């Protein structure tokens, strides 16, 4: 799973999206993504894999994952 997450993050970084692991250091599976627009989103490694499996490794995919119903 770690390799899949790393590959997905690398693909997103190529699009100008930066990532950091949980700034508090409490969780190693929590990531913060900052989009080129300046927006930032927090999600678990499972969320990154969900985007990858859905073919949505893009800024729009990240935003869609965080839309409220």
Secondary structure, DSSP 4 states (H G I P E B T S, - for coil): -HHHHHHHHHHHHTTT-EEEE-TTSS-SSEEEEE-TTS-EEEEEHHHHHHHHHHT--SHHHHHHHT---
